[in-house]
Amino acid sequence: MPQVNPLITTPEEQFVVGESDFAFFGNYACRVEGGAILFCRSGSADATVNQYQGQVRRNTMVLLLPGSIFMLTDRTEDFRAAYCSFSRDLFSEAAFRMDPSFFHALRERPISRPPQRIVEGASIWLQMAAYTYRDRGNVFRNTIIKNRLQNLLLESYDKMQRFAARQHRVPETTTRQSELFHRFVALVHEHCAQEREVSFYADKLCISTRYLSTIVRSVAHSSAKEFIDRSVMLEIKMMLQSTDLSVQEIAYRLRFPDQSYLGRFFKKHAGESPTEYRNNKNRYPGFGLLSAPGGKFCVRDGLCPCVVRPAAAGTL
């Protein structure tokens, strides 16, 4: 029986609260169109959020920003997580006027294992969200959940700020490099489907390709070209798994010269051809095509906060 994506919202149902084994995301990379908060109740799994990887176990929290690519591997049979997902519009309203640095931090650390007092608070928050979700006769449901989401984001921002304040003050040059790196990441997500050359992003940032490569290597521990290529690979993999587009059509959409060029690029990074990758992934139960309204396949929407992989999941 095909698995159902538990995080899907609709114009009529702009938020969803529940508990799931998240089998839909098992070995299956899928873009989350809205935002979502996950709180692991039992079991464990290795989670990938864009380019970030970390283990999810009991009392681990995962915050998915709109457009995130999410996948679970090595999911145990007893894996369960409570969740609250939001439409993009609801999330945007709740996050309105929040400092961009907060979202930079979330992109870099979407998986965290908070202290017990935060765990208890998150559990209460989810109980209140579930109550609001069940109260379908309440004409203010969306407003209430939006305000509660904003409260959660503000609480998280406060804890992040206080955690950062306890760290040593970084040199101004490092702060400047961090800012340029964040801008580079945003540009990659906006343009990686069409632009794969480092020079394009260096020109956008008004710096040299050499300086950009130095910044990316110091922050992400990889070259700028490797970072761009990983983002492109995420796009290709998701199109192969989540749509019925042919390899030729994917090559056209991502502006590769031809299907053969894309095939060589993919095999260089994945060790197998696009067709082999698609066939192997389709062996897992629950793999299907995600169709957008109107029967068309919607894969890229311009909001893909791809991030780097730190040494470990953060702790607030």
FENDAQUI-V69801 format. One record per helix or strand. SS is the DSSP state (A for helix, B for strand). FROM is the first residue (numbers start at 0). TO is the last residue. If there is no record, write none. Layout:
SS/FROM/TO, SS/FROM/TO
//
This chain:
B/14/19, A/22/24, B/25/25, B/29/30, B/34/41, B/43/48, B/51/56, B/60/63, B/68/72, B/79/85, A/87/93, A/99/107, B/110/111, A/115/133, A/140/164, A/171/190, A/197/204, A/208/219, A/223/241, A/246/252, A/258/269, A/273/280, A/292/294, B/313/313
//
